[in-house]
Amino acid sequence: MKPVRNSIKAVIIREGQILLKVNDDGEKRFYLLPGGGQEPGETMEQALIRECLEEISSGVEIGEMLWVREFLGSRYEWDAFRGLHQVEFMFACRLAEGARPHVGTVKDTWQTGVEWVSLDKLNDIVFYPEALKPLLMEYAKKRQGGQVYLGDVG
């Protein structure tokens, strides 16, 4: 059994749009929040800053923790994630002054780009985890995260 992995994610919303990583696994195009795995000895803040520099070539200012999601790979159909138990911590973030997001130098395996997606188009794209869509739209309106622990949602 693999150890539990922490992943730190950035929720970056500006002018009715959210900044997402664009991915393609050869079968479909899908979108994810920027961020990734926390390394031993790193704080969550350090991990998120590093991951955003690697994936979207932009520094971020980190705000409040919005949500915590668990992902138990054995409960889903994706063979690549069998045995994975990941806990994702999602933080409200702002881009650093003058940042111009683009694919970073250490992009994820399936990452092909970075894109601002209109929140009113979120239901038109493949976005993981799907359960975040209504939470993101509600957060954009109120700037409050609501329920923090989401459990194992896909």
C-alpha atoms as one frame of an Amber mdcrd trajectory, in Angstrom:
protein
   0.000   0.000   0.000   1.300   3.424  -0.933   1.460   6.128   1.741  -1.136
   8.895   1.811  -0.040  11.771  -0.428  -0.800  15.443   0.248  -1.551  17.623
  -2.767  -1.929  21.394  -2.519  -4.124  23.209  -5.080  -4.620  26.863  -6.065
  -8.067  28.330  -6.721  -7.318  31.435  -8.783 -10.419  33.388  -9.820 -10.313
  36.750 -11.548 -13.031  38.697 -13.345 -15.412  35.733 -13.584 -12.749  33.316
 -14.812 -10.732  30.559 -13.169  -7.166  29.656 -14.077  -6.841  25.943 -14.887
  -4.246  23.534 -16.233  -5.205  21.991 -19.580  -4.438  18.276 -19.891  -4.748
  15.598 -22.568  -4.318  11.900 -21.796  -4.611  10.829 -25.442  -8.327  10.108
 -25.084  -9.765  13.380 -23.826  -8.970  16.945 -22.918  -9.566  17.770 -19.261
  -8.872  20.536 -16.767  -7.400  20.609 -13.255  -6.555  23.194 -10.635  -2.868
  24.151 -10.574  -0.868  22.546  -7.801   0.517  19.208  -6.790   2.351  17.028
  -4.338   3.827  18.255  -1.091   7.425  17.125  -0.625   8.794  15.985   2.760
  10.011  18.998   4.735   7.844  21.473   2.792   4.994  23.439   4.311   1.757
  23.516   2.330   2.498  27.129   1.424   5.983  26.269   0.130   4.582  23.334
  -1.874   1.879  25.457  -3.502   4.283  28.252  -4.411   6.725  25.736  -5.935
   3.997  23.853  -7.816   2.530  27.055  -9.297   5.961  28.174 -10.468   6.531
  24.745 -12.037   3.121  24.357 -13.703   1.873  27.871 -14.519   5.155  29.860
 -14.334   3.590  32.243 -11.839   4.028  33.146  -8.224   0.907  33.232  -6.073
  -0.273  34.927  -2.916  -2.009  32.326  -0.766  -5.211  33.100   1.110  -7.648
  30.989   3.089  -8.021  27.231   2.854 -11.274  26.572   1.023 -11.719  22.825
   0.826 -10.144  19.478   1.681 -10.866  16.545  -0.616  -9.831  12.933  -0.361
  -9.232  10.813  -3.415  -9.234   7.045  -2.997  -8.089   5.751  -6.377  -9.409
   2.246  -5.769 -12.978   3.602  -5.958 -12.631   4.918  -9.506 -12.182   3.417
 -12.965  -8.734   4.888 -13.699  -6.102   2.148 -13.514  -3.314   4.744 -13.304
  -4.589   5.756  -9.874  -5.192   2.342  -8.287  -3.733   2.302  -4.791  -3.466
   6.097  -4.611  -4.840   7.784  -1.492  -4.452  11.518  -1.879  -5.632  14.345
   0.350  -6.010  17.638  -1.531  -5.929  20.992   0.242  -7.372  23.811  -1.877
  -6.485  27.429  -1.146  -7.834  30.717  -2.481  -4.943  32.390  -4.296  -4.114
  35.500  -6.270  -1.487  35.748  -8.945   1.617  37.668  -7.991   1.879  41.210
  -9.369   2.677  41.157 -13.093   2.286  37.366 -13.455   1.454  36.063 -16.923
   0.549  32.380 -16.529   1.795  29.882 -19.108   3.015  26.291 -19.086   5.911
  26.032 -16.698   9.226  24.276 -16.987   8.132  21.290 -14.866   4.674  20.559
 -16.237   2.700  17.460 -15.283   2.757  14.413 -17.580  -0.501  15.191 -19.416
  -0.367  18.988 -19.113  -0.603  20.769 -22.469  -1.461  24.304 -21.434  -2.865
  26.860 -19.022  -6.195  28.538 -19.664  -8.555  31.081 -18.122 -12.006  29.464
 -18.216 -15.177  31.461 -17.709 -16.988  30.185 -14.617 -20.259  30.142 -16.533
 -18.626  27.652 -18.969 -17.344  25.325 -16.236 -20.183  22.850 -16.852 -19.184
  22.647 -20.523 -15.709  21.230 -19.874 -14.312  18.037 -18.373 -13.005  19.208
 -15.005 -11.786  17.105 -12.103 -13.058  16.773  -9.506 -16.535  17.271 -10.956
 -17.958  17.832  -7.452 -16.036  21.124  -7.227 -17.914  22.817 -10.069 -20.876
  24.081  -8.008 -18.593  24.965  -5.090 -16.327  27.033  -7.341 -19.267  28.907
  -8.844 -20.734  29.598  -5.407 -17.351  30.662  -4.043 -16.868  33.103  -6.939
 -20.159  34.801  -6.002 -19.721  34.969  -2.226 -15.952  34.643  -1.757 -16.635
  32.160   1.024 -15.737  28.501   0.860 -18.581  27.014   2.934 -18.164  23.380
   3.982 -14.431  22.641   4.166 -14.130  18.830   4.289 -15.656  17.291   1.167
 -14.750  13.635   1.719 -13.996  11.264  -1.172 -15.487  13.029  -4.156 -14.691
  12.458  -7.823
